Amino acid sequence: MSEARLQLLRQRIREVPDFPKQGILFRDITPLLADVEALRTAIQLMAEALDAESVQAVVGIESRGFMFGAALADKLGVGFVPVRKPGKLPAATYRAEYDLEYGSDAVEIHQDALRPGDRVVVVDDLIATGGTAQATADLVRQCGAEVAAFVFLIHLVALQGIEKLAPTRVITILDY
């Protein structure tokens, strides 16, 4: 990854202090999404990092993972599978719950979204604590498939979410 390409991405990520609550520094990717060169660069860097992986699908986590995941799937020449919040998918689903700072949440995948033995890449915009990514990996396994790698645009290093995903390969583009 060239430093110039990484710098382009960093310049397009807006820092918003005290959002969504006091003390949080939010990394806003909407300026990156609005800049075609930056968006293409982000997808290209993700694809380059996966160059040696043979996968049958890209699984994107609601909602920002859809934007990166669908574009990455197109770049890799494979299908895209959405993982959604409960009640959003119309056919039979598998469900995985995960803990939040206060309480819990869940994600779902269509039961027929992946074939047994498929190798997939799980994509999201950001990894923080890793709970949603870990739950998504559980969904992939419920389908009989395996996670070949996780790919995130942003890694919030201090929150140590990557450790929850071991031993699976984790690719991050920008570390904060």
Secondary structure by P-SEA (a helix, b strand, c coil): ccaaaaaaaaaabbbbcccccccccccccccccccaaaaaaaaaaaaaaaccccccbbbbccaaaaaaaaaaaaaacbbbbbbbccccccccbbbbbbbccccccccccccccccccbbbbbbccccccaaaaaaaaaaaaaacccccbbbbccccccccccccccccbbbbcccc
